[in-house]
């Protein structure tokens, strides 16, 4: 089906502006008539090739993920060109499997959503070109999704509705997005309306975790929630932070204590130096203790900045924040979740985290973001291109290419 679609794209079939507006109107009317929307989501922003079919009643009809650990573990980390090659080889079958598992055809879909950015420049075009082809051939709306918006909205797909059938968490809520490529704190006001409160000045927390895991020579854990970050979390379970945490610097503790930003580069460097100085790799217990200490100091830093932001948004500005949502690959770390739940409770907020398997990159979150954007009337041209660097706040001024 997918390969056939590629061949059929020899004839132009782009929507006119009027046709696209008609599609949006039809979708909105369908929503108002309580009919369900069905969207295919495609994700190729980094090293996981994924596609999923999701319905607007928040039913995940299918989800297929193909990892690439065998390609990247020997290299010590994700290699963008290898990841792109893996996506090109795996994506056609992944899409077909997602459709087959959902027992739908492309004709049954109301739209096709795809990660447009941010992400690795060689990887994003693989998914976008596939989505554009399918959408154009089958005359379906195309929705280019901001990867971080998808993470932010995932909790609205995975939590239960309230008694008034309003999606929970309701707007506005605060979201901490922590992954290998991002450390971003947002206030989520509405679809496409975000206030960026803080980001990292250097390394993302997930990147620092991965590099620390490699410095500790930890073997990657296999499987969907595997990789160096999962290996560090497992090692820390057997360790105590007491040995090394007092020797590690608390990021931005003095002069920049009140600055709304994160920084993990100095901490990562200090860990690497201490590993060599104390001959940590010679003793499994020291390895475990260092993993625990690194996690603890990372968490203290996140807690300190998050407390500043929550105090400012809730107590000083009086925003009616409904929840603290934590998503992204690092949000699957149970140590982080436990500490953040305690922090959220201190502000009388619930902590909302998607299931761990939906914290890592996946097609279901892209499909769900596509549903929310489609319901808001936000559809894109077939001519859109990838945006490897894409500030999420820009969605407010340019919600779509319409």
TILUMKOL-126600 format. One record per residue (C-alpha): residue in one letter; x, y, z. Coordinates in steps of 0.02 Angstrom, whole numbers, plus 50000, padded with zeros to 5 digits. Layout:
+------+-------+-------+-------+
| type |    xx |    yy |    zz |
+------+-------+-------+-------+
|    A |     X |     Y |     Z |
...
+------+-------+-------+-------+
// end
This chain:
+------+-------+-------+-------+
| type |    xx |    yy |    zz |
+------+-------+-------+-------+
|    X | 50000 | 50000 | 50000 |
|    X | 50137 | 50121 | 50051 |
|    X | 50251 | 50079 | 49904 |
|    X | 50104 | 50091 | 49786 |
|    X | 50068 | 50262 | 49857 |
|    X | 50245 | 50318 | 49818 |
|    X | 50222 | 50270 | 49635 |
|    X | 50055 | 50358 | 49622 |
|    X | 50128 | 50525 | 49675 |
|    X | 50176 | 50565 | 49495 |
|    X | 50019 | 50668 | 49471 |
|    X | 49991 | 50831 | 49567 |
|    X | 49850 | 50824 | 49691 |
|    X | 49879 | 50965 | 49814 |
|    X | 49728 | 51041 | 49898 |
|    X | 49675 | 51214 | 49853 |
|    X | 49648 | 51331 | 50000 |
|    X | 49459 | 51309 | 49982 |
|    X | 49473 | 51119 | 49981 |
|    X | 49580 | 51119 | 50138 |
|    X | 49461 | 51235 | 50229 |
|    X | 49319 | 51117 | 50181 |
|    X | 49417 | 50972 | 50256 |
|    X | 49441 | 51068 | 50418 |
|    X | 49257 | 51114 | 50425 |
|    X | 49209 | 50933 | 50394 |
|    X | 49324 | 50875 | 50534 |
|    X | 49256 | 51003 | 50657 |
|    X | 49077 | 50957 | 50611 |
|    X | 49121 | 50775 | 50637 |
|    X | 49185 | 50817 | 50810 |
|    X | 49027 | 50916 | 50851 |
|    X | 48921 | 50769 | 50795 |
|    X | 49011 | 50657 | 50919 |
|    X | 49085 | 50552 | 50778 |
|    X | 49258 | 50484 | 50812 |
|    X | 49414 | 50545 | 50722 |
|    X | 49549 | 50421 | 50675 |
|    X | 49726 | 50481 | 50642 |
|    X | 49888 | 50395 | 50591 |
|    X | 50043 | 50463 | 50679 |
|    X | 50220 | 50443 | 50611 |
|    X | 50377 | 50477 | 50715 |
|    X | 50558 | 50477 | 50650 |
|    X | 50639 | 50621 | 50746 |
|    X | 50782 | 50521 | 50822 |
|    X | 50821 | 50334 | 50825 |
|    X | 50650 | 50252 | 50850 |
|    X | 50544 | 50218 | 50697 |
|    X | 50362 | 50222 | 50751 |
|    X | 50185 | 50231 | 50684 |
|    X | 50019 | 50220 | 50774 |
|    X | 49834 | 50239 | 50743 |
|    X | 49736 | 50331 | 50877 |
|    X | 49552 | 50376 | 50893 |
|    X | 49483 | 50537 | 50968 |
|    X | 49405 | 50438 | 51111 |
|    X | 49587 | 50410 | 51162 |
|    X | 49591 | 50229 | 51106 |
|    X | 49761 | 50177 | 51039 |
|    X | 49709 | 50058 | 50900 |
|    X | 49888 | 50011 | 50860 |
|    X | 50066 | 50060 | 50897 |
|    X | 50222 | 49993 | 50813 |
|    X | 50399 | 50041 | 50865 |
|    X | 50561 | 49979 | 50789 |
|    X | 50717 | 50025 | 50888 |
|    X | 50894 | 50039 | 50825 |
|    X | 51000 | 49990 | 50974 |
|    X | 51099 | 49865 | 50870 |
|    X | 51154 | 50008 | 50756 |
|    X | 51201 | 50135 | 50888 |
|    X | 51263 | 50041 | 51042 |
|    X | 51430 | 49994 | 50957 |
|    X | 51453 | 50179 | 50915 |
|    X | 51423 | 50236 | 51095 |
|    X | 51272 | 50342 | 51049 |
|    X | 51149 | 50388 | 50913 |
|    X | 51230 | 50421 | 50743 |
|    X | 51109 | 50529 | 50640 |
|    X | 51156 | 50459 | 50469 |
|    X | 51137 | 50280 | 50530 |
|    X | 50971 | 50324 | 50611 |
|    X | 50907 | 50398 | 50448 |
|    X | 50957 | 50241 | 50354 |
|    X | 50867 | 50135 | 50483 |
|    X | 50709 | 50239 | 50465 |
|    X | 50712 | 50223 | 50275 |
|    X | 50725 | 50034 | 50289 |
|    X | 50596 | 50010 | 50425 |
|    X | 50462 | 50143 | 50403 |
|    X | 50361 | 50067 | 50258 |
|    X | 50335 | 49904 | 50354 |
|    X | 50303 | 49996 | 50518 |
|    X | 50163 | 50098 | 50438 |
|    X | 50086 | 49944 | 50358 |
|    X | 50091 | 49850 | 50523 |
|    X | 50011 | 49995 | 50615 |
|    X | 49867 | 50001 | 50490 |
|    X | 49845 | 49813 | 50491 |
|    X | 49844 | 49802 | 50682 |
|    X | 49715 | 49941 | 50690 |
|    X | 49613 | 49854 | 50556 |
|    X | 49597 | 50013 | 50454 |
|    X | 49653 | 50073 | 50283 |
|    X | 49720 | 50244 | 50237 |
|    X | 49547 | 50283 | 50168 |
|    X | 49474 | 50260 | 50342 |
|    X | 49588 | 50394 | 50417 |
|    X | 49533 | 50571 | 50450 |
|    X | 49711 | 50639 | 50442 |
|    X | 49894 | 50592 | 50441 |
|    X | 50006 | 50672 | 50574 |
|    X | 50195 | 50670 | 50572 |
|    X | 50339 | 50742 | 50672 |
|    X | 50398 | 50897 | 50579 |
|    X | 50527 | 50947 | 50709 |
|    X | 50628 | 50974 | 50810 |
|    X | 50741 | 50825 | 50785 |
|    X | 50891 | 50757 | 50692 |
|    X | 50905 | 50837 | 50519 |
|    X | 50937 | 50673 | 50425 |
|    X | 50794 | 50583 | 50513 |
|    X | 50646 | 50703 | 50505 |
|    X | 50627 | 50701 | 50313 |
|    X | 50602 | 50512 | 50311 |
|    X | 50442 | 50522 | 50410 |
|    X | 50382 | 50686 | 50334 |
|    X | 50404 | 50627 | 50154 |
|    X | 50310 | 50467 | 50191 |
|    X | 50167 | 50563 | 50273 |
|    X | 50157 | 50690 | 50132 |
|    X | 50150 | 50550 | 50005 |
|    X | 50012 | 50456 | 50093 |
|    X | 49912 | 50613 | 50127 |
|    X | 49927 | 50680 | 49950 |
|    X | 49887 | 50515 | 49862 |
|    X | 49737 | 50479 | 49972 |
|    X | 49684 | 50662 | 49987 |
|    X | 49693 | 50667 | 50175 |
|    X | 49734 | 50817 | 50286 |
|    X | 49917 | 50828 | 50335 |
|    X | 49967 | 50887 | 50508 |
|    X | 50148 | 50930 | 50546 |
|    X | 50172 | 50904 | 50732 |
|    X | 50295 | 50990 | 50847 |
|    X | 50383 | 50847 | 50938 |
|    X | 50379 | 50934 | 51107 |
|    X | 50196 | 50983 | 51089 |
|    X | 50159 | 50799 | 51064 |
|    X | 50252 | 50755 | 51225 |
|    X | 50159 | 50894 | 51316 |
|    X | 49988 | 50835 | 51259 |
|    X | 50015 | 50648 | 51286 |
|    X | 49946 | 50657 | 51463 |
|    X | 49779 | 50714 | 51392 |
|    X | 49771 | 50550 | 51296 |
|    X | 49820 | 50437 | 51441 |
|    X | 49726 | 50508 | 51592 |
|    X | 49541 | 50485 | 51628 |
|    X | 49412 | 50616 | 51586 |
|    X | 49332 | 50713 | 51727 |
|    X | 49147 | 50705 | 51770 |
|    X | 49107 | 50838 | 51639 |
|    X | 49194 | 50740 | 51501 |
|    X | 49331 | 50870 | 51492 |
|    X | 49502 | 50807 | 51444 |
|    X | 49620 | 50799 | 51592 |
|    X | 49734 | 50884 | 51629 |
|    X | 49635 | 51038 | 51583 |
|    X | 49720 | 51195 | 51520 |
|    X | 49822 | 51279 | 51587 |
|    X | 49946 | 51155 | 51658 |
|    X | 50134 | 51153 | 51681 |
|    X | 50241 | 51030 | 51586 |
|    X | 50420 | 50975 | 51615 |
|    X | 50488 | 50891 | 51458 |
|    X | 50646 | 50794 | 51495 |
|    X | 50730 | 50687 | 51363 |
|    X | 50894 | 50653 | 51276 |
|    X | 50877 | 50808 | 51170 |
|    X | 50772 | 50925 | 51277 |
|    X | 50752 | 50996 | 51451 |
|    X | 50606 | 51116 | 51437 |
|    X | 50482 | 51187 | 51562 |
|    X | 50319 | 51256 | 51490 |
|    X | 50152 | 51326 | 51539 |
|    X | 50027 | 51245 | 51421 |
|    X | 49886 | 51371 | 51396 |
|    X | 49799 | 51289 | 51249 |
|    X | 49835 | 51195 | 51088 |
|    X | 49979 | 51288 | 51007 |
|    X | 49990 | 51414 | 51150 |
|    X | 50143 | 51389 | 51260 |
|    X | 50249 | 51496 | 51375 |
|    X | 50427 | 51430 | 51385 |
|    X | 50483 | 51458 | 51564 |
|    X | 50655 | 51376 | 51560 |
|    X | 50768 | 51273 | 51451 |
|    X | 50945 | 51208 | 51466 |
|    X | 51097 | 51319 | 51441 |
|    X | 51201 | 51171 | 51380 |
|    X | 51165 | 50985 | 51388 |
|    X | 50991 | 50912 | 51403 |
|    X | 50970 | 50807 | 51560 |
|    X | 50947 | 50649 | 51456 |
|    X | 51107 | 50683 | 51360 |
|    X | 51202 | 50706 | 51524 |
|    X | 51127 | 50544 | 51591 |
|    X | 51176 | 50448 | 51434 |
|    X | 51355 | 50514 | 51437 |
|    X | 51373 | 50475 | 51622 |
|    X | 51310 | 50297 | 51589 |
|    X | 51442 | 50277 | 51454 |
|    X | 51576 | 50349 | 51569 |
|    X | 51526 | 50217 | 51698 |
|    X | 51542 | 50084 | 51561 |
|    X | 51364 | 50022 | 51590 |
|    X | 51294 | 49898 | 51465 |
|    X | 51137 | 49959 | 51379 |
|    X | 50974 | 49879 | 51429 |
|    X | 50885 | 49800 | 51282 |
|    X | 50705 | 49835 | 51236 |
|    X | 50595 | 49985 | 51207 |
|    X | 50635 | 50068 | 51374 |
|    X | 50816 | 50019 | 51360 |
|    X | 50974 | 50115 | 51320 |
|    X | 51105 | 50201 | 51428 |
|    X | 50978 | 50298 | 51532 |
|    X | 50889 | 50140 | 51587 |
|    X | 51058 | 50062 | 51626 |
|    X | 51103 | 50208 | 51740 |
|    X | 50935 | 50197 | 51830 |
|    X | 50960 | 50011 | 51860 |
|    X | 51137 | 50035 | 51924 |
|    X | 51079 | 50172 | 52044 |
|    X | 50955 | 50053 | 52126 |
|    X | 51103 | 49959 | 52202 |
|    X | 51196 | 50115 | 52257 |
|    X | 51196 | 50251 | 52387 |
|    X | 51215 | 50434 | 52344 |
|    X | 51302 | 50469 | 52510 |
|    X | 51476 | 50423 | 52448 |
|    X | 51488 | 50543 | 52300 |
|    X | 51345 | 50669 | 52305 |
|    X | 51437 | 50785 | 52427 |
|    X | 51583 | 50789 | 52305 |
|    X | 51478 | 50841 | 52154 |
|    X | 51436 | 51023 | 52115 |
|    X | 51255 | 51079 | 52124 |
|    X | 51225 | 51166 | 51956 |
|    X | 51193 | 51353 | 51962 |
|    X | 51194 | 51353 | 52153 |
|    X | 51271 | 51523 | 52188 |
|    X | 51267 | 51668 | 52065 |
|    X | 51135 | 51591 | 51950 |
|    X | 51025 | 51517 | 52086 |
|    X | 50873 | 51620 | 52039 |
|    X | 50901 | 51611 | 51850 |
|    X | 50763 | 51514 | 51763 |
|    X | 50870 | 51392 | 51665 |
|    X | 50946 | 51219 | 51682 |
|    X | 51128 | 51168 | 51663 |
|    X | 51200 | 50992 | 51666 |
|    X | 51367 | 51008 | 51576 |
|    X | 51471 | 51052 | 51729 |
|    X | 51395 | 50913 | 51832 |
|    X | 51428 | 50786 | 51694 |
|    X | 51608 | 50842 | 51680 |
|    X | 51633 | 50833 | 51868 |
|    X | 51567 | 50655 | 51870 |
|    X | 51684 | 50601 | 51730 |
|    X | 51834 | 50676 | 51822 |
|    X | 51785 | 50595 | 51987 |
|    X | 51765 | 50426 | 51902 |
|    X | 51945 | 50435 | 51847 |
|    X | 52011 | 50511 | 52009 |
|    X | 51930 | 50381 | 52124 |
|    X | 51955 | 50235 | 52006 |
|    X | 51767 | 50206 | 52010 |
|    X | 51765 | 50079 | 51868 |
|    X | 51869 | 49958 | 51970 |
|    X | 51728 | 49926 | 52095 |
|    X | 51546 | 49882 | 52050 |
|    X | 51484 | 49960 | 52212 |
|    X | 51571 | 50125 | 52174 |
|    X | 51491 | 50122 | 52001 |
|    X | 51320 | 50100 | 52081 |
|    X | 51355 | 50237 | 52209 |
|    X | 51410 | 50358 | 52073 |
|    X | 51254 | 50322 | 51971 |
|    X | 51146 | 50356 | 52124 |
|    X | 51240 | 50516 | 52166 |
|    X | 51226 | 50583 | 51989 |
|    X | 51039 | 50550 | 51983 |
|    X | 51016 | 50633 | 52152 |
|    X | 51109 | 50793 | 52108 |
|    X | 51018 | 50803 | 51940 |
|    X | 50853 | 50789 | 52031 |
|    X | 50898 | 50921 | 52160 |
|    X | 50939 | 51042 | 52020 |
|    X | 50774 | 51007 | 51930 |
|    X | 50676 | 51024 | 52092 |
|    X | 50756 | 51191 | 52133 |
|    X | 50716 | 51268 | 51963 |
|    X | 50543 | 51191 | 51954 |
|    X | 50501 | 51260 | 52126 |
|    X | 50551 | 51434 | 52068 |
|    X | 50441 | 51420 | 51915 |
|    X | 50290 | 51352 | 52007 |
|    X | 50302 | 51484 | 52141 |
|    X | 50309 | 51620 | 52008 |
|    X | 50166 | 51554 | 51901 |
|    X | 50049 | 51499 | 52041 |
|    X | 50086 | 51612 | 52189 |
|    X | 50146 | 51773 | 52106 |
|    X | 50048 | 51775 | 51943 |
|    X | 49898 | 51680 | 52009 |
|    X | 49881 | 51564 | 51860 |
|    X | 49752 | 51426 | 51888 |
|    X | 49876 | 51285 | 51851 |
|    X | 49784 | 51118 | 51856 |
|    X | 49928 | 50993 | 51858 |
|    X | 50113 | 50962 | 51838 |
|    X | 50142 | 50851 | 51687 |
|    X | 50310 | 50767 | 51664 |
|    X | 50347 | 50683 | 51498 |
|    X | 50491 | 50637 | 51384 |
|    X | 50607 | 50486 | 51392 |
|    X | 50684 | 50533 | 51560 |
|    X | 50509 | 50541 | 51636 |
|    X | 50507 | 50351 | 51634 |
|    X | 50639 | 50354 | 51773 |
|    X | 50547 | 50301 | 51931 |
|    X | 50668 | 50393 | 52048 |
|    X | 50631 | 50555 | 51958 |
|    X | 50443 | 50523 | 51961 |
|    X | 50440 | 50491 | 52148 |
|    X | 50534 | 50651 | 52189 |
|    X | 50429 | 50756 | 52070 |
|    X | 50268 | 50688 | 52142 |
|    X | 50321 | 50751 | 52313 |
|    X | 50363 | 50922 | 52241 |
|    X | 50196 | 50935 | 52149 |
|    X | 50103 | 50888 | 52307 |
|    X | 50187 | 51032 | 52400 |
|    X | 50097 | 51151 | 52278 |
|    X | 49932 | 51055 | 52294 |
|    X | 49947 | 50991 | 52116 |
|    X | 49932 | 50815 | 52047 |
|    X | 50082 | 50744 | 51956 |
|    X | 50026 | 50674 | 51789 |
|    X | 50146 | 50561 | 51693 |
|    X | 50104 | 50459 | 51539 |
|    X | 50140 | 50272 | 51553 |
|    X | 50328 | 50242 | 51538 |
|    X | 50315 | 50166 | 51364 |
|    X | 50230 | 50326 | 51303 |
|    X | 50362 | 50440 | 51380 |
|    X | 50490 | 50388 | 51251 |
|    X | 50466 | 50441 | 51069 |
|    X | 50315 | 50355 | 50993 |
|    X | 50188 | 50370 | 50854 |
|    X | 50038 | 50372 | 50972 |
|    X | 50085 | 50542 | 51044 |
|    X | 50104 | 50611 | 50867 |
|    X | 49934 | 50543 | 50817 |
|    X | 49853 | 50616 | 50973 |
|    X | 49931 | 50788 | 50945 |
|    X | 49866 | 50773 | 50767 |
|    X | 49690 | 50741 | 50833 |
|    X | 49696 | 50891 | 50950 |
|    X | 49762 | 51004 | 50812 |
|    X | 49635 | 50937 | 50686 |
|    X | 49494 | 50972 | 50808 |
|    X | 49561 | 51149 | 50825 |
|    X | 49560 | 51169 | 50635 |
|    X | 49749 | 51170 | 50617 |
|    X | 49801 | 51082 | 50456 |
|    X | 49960 | 51103 | 50352 |
|    X | 50006 | 51114 | 50169 |
|    X | 50083 | 50967 | 50078 |
|    X | 50228 | 51084 | 50044 |
|    X | 50288 | 51097 | 50225 |
|    X | 50469 | 51055 | 50261 |
|    X | 50559 | 50992 | 50415 |
|    X | 50608 | 51110 | 50556 |
|    X | 50754 | 51031 | 50651 |
|    X | 50759 | 51185 | 50763 |
|    X | 50584 | 51243 | 50804 |
|    X | 50547 | 51350 | 50958 |
|    X | 50382 | 51290 | 51030 |
|    X | 50327 | 51468 | 51070 |
|    X | 50324 | 51505 | 50883 |
|    X | 50170 | 51395 | 50866 |
|    X | 50065 | 51535 | 50938 |
|    X | 50107 | 51658 | 50800 |
|    X | 50115 | 51528 | 50661 |
|    X | 49995 | 51388 | 50713 |
|    X | 49993 | 51306 | 50542 |
|    X | 50039 | 51341 | 50362 |
|    X | 49860 | 51387 | 50321 |
+------+-------+-------+-------+
// end
